[in-house]
Amino acid sequence: MPASFRDDQLWRFHAYRVALYLLDLAGRDMRESRAARTFPHQTDQLLRAIASVSANVAEGFGRTSSTDRARCFGIALGSLRESFTWYRALHSVLSDELLERRMEQLTELRRILIGAQKWLGGKPPKSKLV
């Protein structure tokens, strides 16, 4: 990643790095498969859903209150769950091995985001630092 990404505090948040990695993988998966030609709507929806995960994680990271952060992480989690559905919709054009690997990776990111939400649930709603 370029220094412009790595120099931001957001880069330290593991969920963001994983979400960007999954976005790169999904883009590669769609370019390398016949899914883009056979199922253009599903391909587009998958890429939009996965892009939404990293975008909402980034937005949440920039929020000062734990309530706002948790809300954005919840939206990211919803987009992540949507990604499961779109990958599943493309099962006929993706190998079983690739599909299983992506499901495992999405599952790991889901665990990370749920953990972040639980951690934020124990924080006061307004930060006293800002």
Backbone hydrogen bonds in HBPLUS format (Angstrom, degrees):
<---DONOR---> <-ACCEPTOR-->    atom                        ^
c    i                          cat <-CA-CA->   ^        H-A-AA   ^      H-
h    n   atom  resd res      DA  || num        DHA   H-A  angle D-A-AA Bond
n    s   type  num  typ     dist DA aas  dist angle  dist       angle   num
A0005-PHE N   A0002-PRO O   3.01 MM   3  5.67 145.7  2.13 116.7 125.0     1
A0006-ARG N   A0002-PRO O   3.22 MM   4  6.57 166.5  2.24 149.6 152.7     2
A0007-ASP N   A0003-ALA O   2.80 MM   4  5.66 147.4  1.90 155.4 158.8     3
A0008-ASP N   A0005-PHE O   3.24 MM   3  5.71 158.5  2.29 112.6 118.8     4
A0011-TRP N   A0008-ASP O   3.02 MM   3  5.68 148.0  2.12 116.5 123.7     5
A0012-ARG N   A0009-GLN O   2.97 MM   3  5.59 150.1  2.07 116.0 124.0     6
A0013-PHE N   A0010-LEU O   2.94 MM   3  5.45 154.4  2.01 114.7 122.7     7
A0016-TYR N   A0013-PHE O   2.99 MM   3  5.63 131.0  2.24 116.2 127.7     8
A0017-ARG N   A0013-PHE O   3.40 MM   4  6.83 158.4  2.45 150.9 156.6     9
A0018-VAL N   A0014-HIS O   2.96 MM   4  6.20 165.7  1.98 159.9 163.9    10
A0019-ALA N   A0015-ALA O   2.92 MM   4  6.02 156.8  1.97 143.0 149.8    11
A0020-LEU N   A0016-TYR O   2.95 MM   4  6.22 159.8  1.99 153.4 158.0    12
A0021-TYR N   A0017-ARG O   2.97 MM   4  6.16 156.2  2.03 145.4 152.5    13
A0022-LEU N   A0018-VAL O   2.89 MM   4  6.16 159.6  1.93 153.3 158.3    14
A0023-LEU N   A0019-ALA O   2.99 MM   4  6.22 145.8  2.11 141.6 151.2    15
A0024-ASP N   A0020-LEU O   2.96 MM   4  6.29 156.9  2.02 150.2 155.7    16
A0025-LEU N   A0021-TYR O   2.91 MM   4  6.24 159.5  1.95 150.9 156.9    17
A0026-ALA N   A0022-LEU O   2.85 MM   4  6.01 159.9  1.89 146.5 151.9    18
A0027-GLY N   A0023-LEU O   3.01 MM   4  6.19 161.0  2.04 148.5 153.4    19
A0028-ARG N   A0024-ASP O   3.00 MM   4  6.25 158.9  2.05 148.6 154.4    20
A0029-ASP N   A0025-LEU O   2.72 MM   4  5.97 159.5  1.76 153.1 159.6    21
A0030-MET N   A0026-ALA O   2.96 MM   4  6.17 158.9  2.01 150.5 154.8    22
A0031-ARG N   A0027-GLY O   3.01 MM   4  6.22 153.7  2.08 145.1 152.6    23
A0032-GLU N   A0028-ARG O   2.92 MM   4  6.00 156.1  1.98 152.9 159.0    24
A0037-ARG N   A0034-ARG O   3.13 MM   3  5.48 127.3  2.43 104.2 116.9    25
A0038-THR N   A0034-ARG O   2.86 MM   4  6.01 164.7  1.89 159.2 164.4    26
A0039-PHE N   A0035-ALA O   2.65 MM   4  5.20 160.8  1.69 143.3 150.1    27
A0043-THR N   A0039-PHE O   2.98 MM   4  6.13 162.7  2.01 159.8 165.3    28
A0044-ASP N   A0040-PRO O   2.97 MM   4  6.06 162.8  2.00 145.0 149.6    29
A0045-GLN N   A0041-HIS O   2.93 MM   4  6.14 161.2  1.96 150.5 156.0    30
A0046-LEU N   A0042-GLN O   2.88 MM   4  6.05 156.4  1.94 147.2 153.5    31
A0047-LEU N   A0043-THR O   3.05 MM   4  6.31 169.5  2.07 154.2 156.2    32
A0048-ARG N   A0044-ASP O   2.94 MM   4  6.13 155.8  2.00 148.8 156.0    33
A0049-ALA N   A0045-GLN O   2.89 MM   4  6.03 160.9  1.93 149.0 154.1    34
A0050-ILE N   A0046-LEU O   2.98 MM   4  6.20 169.0  1.99 157.8 160.3    35
A0051-ALA N   A0047-LEU O   2.95 MM   4  5.98 155.1  2.02 141.4 148.9    36
A0052-SER N   A0048-ARG O   2.93 MM   4  6.07 145.6  2.05 141.6 151.0    37
A0053-VAL N   A0049-ALA O   3.27 MM   4  6.64 134.6  2.49 139.0 149.8    38
A0053-VAL N   A0050-ILE O   3.17 MM   3  5.24 133.1  2.40  96.0 108.0    39
A0055-ALA N   A0051-ALA O   3.07 MM   4  6.24 160.6  2.11 150.7 156.9    40
A0056-ASN N   A0052-SER O   2.91 MM   4  5.91 160.0  1.95 144.9 149.4    41
A0057-VAL N   A0053-VAL O   2.97 MM   4  6.17 151.4  2.06 150.0 158.6    42
A0058-ALA N   A0054-SER O   2.94 MM   4  6.06 160.8  1.98 145.2 150.5    43
A0059-GLU N   A0055-ALA O   2.94 MM   4  6.19 156.8  1.99 143.4 150.2    44
A0060-GLY N   A0056-ASN O   2.88 MM   4  5.94 162.8  1.91 142.1 147.3    45
A0061-PHE N   A0057-VAL O   2.89 MM   4  6.06 153.5  1.96 148.2 155.6    46
A0062-GLY N   A0058-ALA O   3.29 MM   4  6.53 139.3  2.47 140.4 149.5    47
A0062-GLY N   A0059-GLU O   3.14 MM   3  5.32 132.7  2.37  99.6 111.9    48
A0063-ARG N   A0060-GLY O   3.07 MM   3  5.27 161.2  2.10 108.8 114.8    49
A0069-ARG N   A0065-SER O   3.01 MM   4  6.32 162.8  2.04 152.1 157.4    50
A0070-ALA N   A0066-SER O   2.89 MM   4  5.96 165.1  1.91 145.2 149.5    51
A0071-ARG N   A0067-THR O   2.99 MM   4  6.19 151.5  2.08 143.4 151.3    52
A0072-CYS N   A0068-ASP O   3.03 MM   4  6.31 164.0  2.06 152.7 155.7    53
A0073-PHE N   A0069-ARG O   2.86 MM   4  6.12 159.0  1.91 154.6 161.4    54
A0074-GLY N   A0070-ALA O   2.84 MM   4  5.98 140.7  1.99 139.6 150.6    55
A0075-ILE N   A0071-ARG O   3.01 MM   4  6.38 146.5  2.12 144.8 153.4    56
A0076-ALA N   A0072-CYS O   2.94 MM   4  6.25 157.4  1.99 147.1 153.5    57
A0077-LEU N   A0073-PHE O   2.88 MM   4  6.09 149.0  1.97 140.1 148.7    58
A0078-GLY N   A0074-GLY O   2.96 MM   4  6.25 149.7  2.05 142.0 149.9    59
A0079-SER N   A0075-ILE O   2.97 MM   4  6.32 156.5  2.03 151.1 156.9    60
A0080-LEU N   A0076-ALA O   2.85 MM   4  6.09 148.5  1.95 145.0 154.7    61
A0081-ARG N   A0077-LEU O   2.93 MM   4  6.22 158.1  1.98 148.7 153.7    62
A0082-GLU N   A0078-GLY O   2.97 MM   4  6.24 146.7  2.08 140.9 150.7    63
A0083-SER N   A0079-SER O   2.95 MM   4  6.24 142.6  2.09 140.3 150.2    64
A0083-SER N   A0080-LEU O   3.01 MM   3  4.99 119.6  2.39  92.8 108.3    65
A0084-PHE N   A0080-LEU O   3.27 MM   4  6.76 142.4  2.42 144.7 153.4    66
A0085-THR N   A0082-GLU O   2.99 MM   3  5.18 114.7  2.44  98.9 114.2    67
A0086-TRP N   A0082-GLU O   3.05 MM   4  6.48 155.6  2.11 152.4 159.2    68
A0087-TYR N   A0083-SER O   2.90 MM   4  6.10 161.1  1.94 153.6 158.5    69
A0088-ARG N   A0084-PHE O   2.95 MM   4  6.13 159.2  1.99 146.8 153.3    70
A0089-ALA N   A0085-THR O   2.85 MM   4  6.12 143.9  1.98 142.4 153.1    71
A0090-LEU N   A0087-TYR O   3.02 MM   3  5.22 141.5  2.17 101.6 113.1    72
A0091-HIS N   A0088-ARG O   3.09 MM   3  5.11 161.6  2.12 112.9 113.1    73
A0093-VAL N   A0090-LEU O   3.00 MM   3  5.71 159.1  2.05 122.5 128.6    74
A0099-LEU N   A0095-SER O   2.92 MM   4  6.14 169.4  1.94 156.3 159.6    75
A0100-GLU N   A0096-ASP O   2.91 MM   4  6.04 160.2  1.95 147.8 153.0    76
A0101-ARG N   A0097-GLU O   3.01 MM   4  6.20 159.7  2.05 146.8 152.4    77
A0102-ARG N   A0098-LEU O   2.94 MM   4  6.21 162.3  1.97 155.7 160.1    78
A0103-MET N   A0099-LEU O   2.97 MM   4  6.15 157.3  2.02 148.4 155.0    79
A0104-GLU N   A0100-GLU O   2.99 MM   4  6.22 155.6  2.05 148.2 154.4    80
A0105-GLN N   A0101-ARG O   2.98 MM   4  6.26 154.2  2.05 146.1 153.4    81
A0106-LEU N   A0102-ARG O   2.81 MM   4  6.01 161.4  1.85 153.7 158.7    82
A0107-THR N   A0103-MET O   2.90 MM   4  6.00 151.5  1.98 141.5 149.9    83
A0108-GLU N   A0104-GLU O   2.99 MM   4  6.26 151.8  2.07 144.1 150.8    84
A0109-LEU N   A0105-GLN O   3.10 MM   4  6.41 159.6  2.14 147.8 152.7    85
A0110-ARG N   A0106-LEU O   2.89 MM   4  6.13 150.4  1.98 145.6 154.7    86
A0111-ARG N   A0107-THR O   3.00 MM   4  6.34 153.6  2.07 148.4 154.4    87
A0112-ILE N   A0108-GLU O   3.09 MM   4  6.42 157.4  2.15 147.6 153.4    88
A0113-LEU N   A0109-LEU O   2.94 MM   4  6.21 164.7  1.97 155.4 158.5    89
A0114-ILE N   A0110-ARG O   2.92 MM   4  6.09 161.2  1.96 152.7 158.1    90
A0115-GLY N   A0111-ARG O   2.91 MM   4  6.05 157.8  1.96 147.0 153.5    91
A0116-ALA N   A0112-ILE O   2.92 MM   4  6.22 150.6  2.01 145.7 153.9    92
A0117-GLN N   A0113-LEU O   2.94 MM   4  6.20 156.0  2.00 147.1 153.4    93
A0118-LYS N   A0114-ILE O   2.93 MM   4  6.20 159.3  1.97 151.3 156.7    94
A0119-TRP N   A0115-GLY O   2.94 MM   4  6.12 160.4  1.98 148.2 153.7    95
A0120-LEU N   A0116-ALA O   2.92 MM   4  6.12 158.2  1.97 147.4 153.4    96
A0121-GLY N   A0117-GLN O   2.89 MM   4  6.09 138.4  2.06 141.8 153.7    97
A0122-GLY N   A0119-TRP O   3.23 MM   3  5.61 151.0  2.32 106.0 113.7    98
A0123-LYS N   A0120-LEU O   3.00 MM   3  5.16 163.2  2.03 110.4 115.4    99
